Amino acid sequence: MATEHATLGEFEQMILLAILQRKEDAYGATIYDELSRHTKRSVARGAVYMTLDRLEKKGLLTSTLSDPTPERGGRARRCYSLTRQAIHALKDSRRTLISLWAGLEPVLEK
């Protein structure tokens, strides 16, 4: 179970944000596609699935199985959604990063 003040790694944050972007259509392949589209870097599919599993075990995600897809031999998809704890963790992370970035623009422009 996640604590009220769960800390997130960068990749965990990206996974959670990709799920929010996909809304009800957040399953492994679409989450992977969302990450690839936004990050413009190579992401291992296995890393996505391992992180989804870890976040669910931490209590930051819930998952449900969809109905099987209509094509022949279609399989159900595991769809993900964020828990309240995940939303709080993302907000805390964002606040921290904004605070750390404050005033650094002149330093970074050198």
C-alpha positions as CSV (number, residue, x, y, z in Angstrom):
1,M,0.0,0.0,0.0
2,A,1.3,3.4,-0.9
3,T,1.9,6.0,1.8
4,E,0.3,9.4,1.7
5,H,3.7,10.8,0.6
6,A,4.9,8.3,-2.0
7,T,7.9,9.5,-3.9
8,L,8.2,8.8,-7.6
9,G,11.1,8.2,-9.9
10,E,11.2,9.9,-13.3
11,F,10.1,6.9,-15.2
12,E,7.2,6.2,-12.8
13,Q,6.1,9.8,-13.2
14,M,6.1,9.4,-17.0
15,I,4.1,6.2,-16.8
16,L,1.5,7.8,-14.6
17,L,1.3,10.9,-16.8
18,A,0.9,8.7,-19.9
19,I,-2.0,6.9,-18.3
20,L,-3.7,10.2,-17.5
21,Q,-3.1,11.3,-21.2
22,R,-4.8,8.0,-22.5
23,K,-7.8,8.3,-20.1
24,E,-9.9,5.1,-20.4
25,D,-7.7,3.8,-23.2
26,A,-4.6,3.2,-21.0
27,Y,-3.2,-0.3,-21.5
28,G,0.3,-1.5,-22.0
29,A,0.6,-0.8,-25.8
30,T,-1.0,2.6,-25.6
31,I,1.0,3.7,-22.6
32,Y,4.2,2.6,-24.5
33,D,3.0,4.6,-27.5
34,E,2.3,7.7,-25.4
35,L,5.7,7.6,-23.8
36,S,7.4,7.1,-27.2
37,R,5.5,10.0,-28.7
38,H,6.3,12.5,-25.8
39,T,9.8,11.5,-24.9
40,K,11.3,10.9,-28.3
41,R,13.6,8.3,-26.8
42,S,13.8,4.5,-26.9
43,V,11.7,2.9,-24.2
44,A,11.8,-0.8,-23.6
45,R,8.4,-2.4,-23.6
46,G,9.4,-4.7,-20.8
47,A,10.3,-1.7,-18.6
48,V,6.8,-0.3,-19.1
49,Y,5.2,-3.5,-18.0
50,M,7.5,-4.0,-15.0
51,T,6.8,-0.4,-13.9
52,L,3.1,-0.8,-14.3
53,D,3.3,-3.9,-12.1
54,R,5.4,-2.1,-9.5
55,L,3.1,0.9,-9.4
56,E,0.1,-1.4,-8.9
57,K,1.8,-3.2,-6.1
58,K,2.6,0.2,-4.5
59,G,-1.1,1.1,-4.6
60,L,-0.7,3.9,-7.1
61,L,-2.6,2.1,-10.0
62,T,-5.6,-0.1,-10.3
63,S,-6.2,-2.4,-13.3
64,T,-9.2,-4.1,-14.9
65,L,-9.5,-6.5,-17.8
66,S,-11.4,-5.3,-20.8
67,D,-13.6,-7.4,-23.0
68,P,-11.7,-9.4,-25.5
69,T,-11.0,-7.5,-28.8
70,P,-13.4,-8.4,-31.7
71,E,-10.7,-9.8,-34.0
72,R,-10.3,-13.5,-34.2
73,G,-8.5,-14.8,-31.2
74,G,-8.8,-11.4,-29.6
75,R,-7.5,-11.1,-26.0
76,A,-8.6,-9.0,-23.1
77,R,-6.5,-5.9,-22.3
78,R,-5.4,-4.9,-18.8
79,C,-6.5,-1.3,-18.5
80,Y,-4.9,1.0,-15.9
81,S,-6.1,4.0,-13.9
82,L,-4.5,6.1,-11.2
83,T,-5.5,5.9,-7.5
84,R,-6.0,9.0,-5.3
85,Q,-2.5,8.3,-3.8
86,A,-1.0,8.5,-7.3
87,I,-2.6,11.9,-8.0
88,H,-1.2,13.2,-4.7
89,A,2.2,11.9,-5.5
90,L,2.2,13.5,-8.9
91,K,1.1,16.8,-7.5
92,D,3.8,16.7,-4.7
93,S,6.5,15.8,-7.3
94,R,5.4,18.7,-9.6
95,R,5.4,21.2,-6.7
96,T,8.9,20.1,-5.7
97,L,10.3,20.4,-9.2
98,I,8.7,23.8,-9.7
99,S,10.3,24.9,-6.5
100,L,13.7,23.6,-7.4
101,W,13.6,25.2,-10.9
102,A,12.5,28.6,-9.5
103,G,15.2,31.2,-10.3
104,L,17.4,28.9,-12.3
105,E,16.6,30.3,-15.8
106,P,19.5,32.8,-15.7
107,V,21.9,30.1,-14.6
108,L,20.9,27.8,-17.3
109,E,21.0,30.4,-20.1
110,K,24.8,30.9,-19.6
